[in-house]
Amino acid sequence: MSKIYYKSQEDLKFVKLNNALLAVYILFKKGDKVLFVRRYNTGWMDGHYTLVAGHVRDGESLKQAAVREAKEEVNFDIKIDDLKLVHVIHRSRTKDNSEYIDYYFEVEKREGNIKVHDCIDKYEWKSFDDLPSPVIPVVGEVLDRIVKGEVYSEEGWED
């Protein structure tokens, strides 16, 4: 984990549910476009585009985590009541024997001007049919599912 992204050991206390890490992703909408950010100097998928996202910390609700990540990563102030859950994916990664439950929220209302965190080197507003390249594969797959109206998916589990 990058020391740039995590400010203290307290930041590393993430919530686990049945050994799965919880993460939130935020689809900031502006008309028919969504905000994408490019990861930088994090040690994982650097140079790839994703949504504003992050782990849920100990003592936080999902929506509280989304509000915090919005402020930390792009300087947007959002309200809990404006977040709309649009997808959940439960992922199993055999590479490192980890599990994630990712919650995707959509939000249109926001205050503030974009000021990116030092874990981001670029941002773009793009439509679902014109994703930036390269995009983190699972994020692209989930966005396809959201467009199809799917609200839940799983990945990486054996049948």
C-alpha positions in Angstrom: 0.0 0.0 0.0 1.2 3.4 -0.9 2.3 5.7 1.9 1.0 8.6 -0.2 -2.5 7.3 -0.2 -2.7 6.2 3.5 -1.9 8.9 6.0 -1.7 6.8 9.1 -2.2 3.3 10.5 -5.7 4.4 11.5 -6.6 4.6 7.8 -5.8 0.9 7.5 -8.6 -0.2 9.7 -11.1 -1.4 7.0 -14.4 -3.0 7.6 -14.7 -6.7 6.9 -17.9 -8.7 6.5 -17.3 -12.5 6.7 -13.7 -11.8 5.7 -14.7 -9.6 2.7 -13.4 -6.1 2.5 -16.1 -3.5 1.8 -15.6 -0.8 -0.8 -17.6 2.0 -2.3 -17.6 3.4 -5.8 -19.2 6.7 -6.8 -20.7 7.4 -10.2 -20.7 11.2 -10.3 -23.1 12.1 -13.1 -23.1 15.2 -15.2 -25.8 14.9 -17.9 -25.0 11.6 -19.7 -21.4 11.6 -18.5 -19.7 10.0 -15.5 -16.5 11.2 -13.8 -13.5 8.8 -14.2 -10.2 9.3 -12.4 -6.8 7.8 -13.3 -4.9 6.0 -10.6 -1.5 7.3 -9.8 1.3 6.2 -7.5 -0.9 3.8 -5.5 0.9 0.6 -6.3 -2.2 -1.1 -7.7 -3.5 -0.6 -11.3 -1.7 2.8 -11.7 -2.4 4.4 -15.1 -5.9 2.8 -15.2 -9.1 4.7 -15.0 -11.7 4.0 -12.4 -14.5 5.8 -10.5 -13.9 7.7 -7.3 -13.7 4.8 -4.8 -12.3 3.5 -1.6 -12.5 1.1 1.3 -15.1 1.5 4.1 -13.3 2.3 7.3 -14.0 0.9 10.7 -17.0 2.8 12.2 -18.3 4.1 8.9 -21.5 3.3 7.1 -21.3 2.7 3.3 -22.7 6.1 2.5 -20.4 7.8 5.1 -17.5 6.2 3.3 -18.8 7.5 -0.1 -19.1 11.0 1.3 -15.5 10.9 2.7 -14.0 9.4 -0.5 -15.7 12.1 -2.6 -14.2 14.8 -0.5 -10.7 13.2 -0.2 -10.3 12.2 -3.9 -12.0 15.0 -5.8 -13.0 17.6 -3.3 -16.7 17.2 -3.9 -19.2 17.7 -1.1 -22.1 15.3 -1.4 -25.1 14.5 0.9 -25.8 11.0 2.1 -29.5 11.3 1.1 -28.4 12.0 -2.6 -26.6 8.7 -2.9 -28.5 6.1 -4.8 -27.3 2.4 -4.7 -27.2 1.1 -8.3 -25.1 -2.1 -8.1 -23.4 -4.5 -5.7 -20.8 -7.0 -6.8 -19.3 -9.8 -4.5 -15.8 -10.7 -5.8 -13.5 -13.5 -5.0 -9.8 -13.1 -6.0 -7.9 -16.3 -6.0 -4.6 -14.5 -6.6 -4.4 -13.2 -3.1 -7.3 -15.2 -1.5 -9.3 -12.1 -0.8 -13.0 -11.2 -1.1 -14.6 -7.8 -1.8 -18.1 -6.6 -1.7 -18.2 -3.4 -3.8 -21.2 -1.0 -3.6 -21.7 1.4 -6.5 -23.6 4.6 -5.8 -24.8 7.2 -8.2 -25.0 10.9 -7.4 -25.9 13.9 -9.4 -25.8 16.7 -6.8 -22.5 17.9 -5.6 -20.7 21.0 -4.4 -17.2 22.1 -4.9 -14.7 22.2 -7.8 -12.6 19.2 -8.7 -9.3 19.1 -6.9 -7.7 15.7 -7.2 -5.9 13.8 -4.5 -2.2 12.9 -5.1 -3.4 9.3 -5.9 -5.0 10.7 -9.1 -3.2 12.3 -12.0 -6.0 12.9 -14.4 -9.8 13.0 -14.6 -12.3 12.8 -17.5 -16.1 13.1 -17.9 -17.1 10.2 -20.2 -20.3 8.5 -21.3 -21.0 4.8 -20.7 -20.5 4.1 -24.4 -17.1 5.9 -24.6 -15.1 4.7 -21.5 -11.6 6.0 -21.0 -8.8 3.6 -21.7 -7.5 1.7 -20.0 -10.3 1.2 -17.4 -10.0 -1.2 -14.5 -11.7 -4.3 -16.0 -14.1 -5.0 -13.1 -15.2 -1.4 -13.2 -16.0 -1.6 -16.9 -17.9 -4.8 -16.4 -20.0 -3.4 -13.6 -20.8 -0.3 -15.6 -22.1 -2.6 -18.4 -24.3 -4.4 -15.9 -25.6 -1.0 -14.5 -26.6 0.0 -18.1 -28.5 -3.3 -18.4 -30.3 -2.6 -15.1 -28.6 -5.4 -13.2 -28.3 -4.5 -9.5 -26.2 -7.5 -8.3 -23.4 -9.6 -9.7 -20.7 -12.0 -8.6 -17.2 -12.6 -10.0 -14.4 -15.1 -9.4 -16.5 -17.8 -7.6 -16.4 -21.4 -8.7 -19.6 -22.9 -9.8 
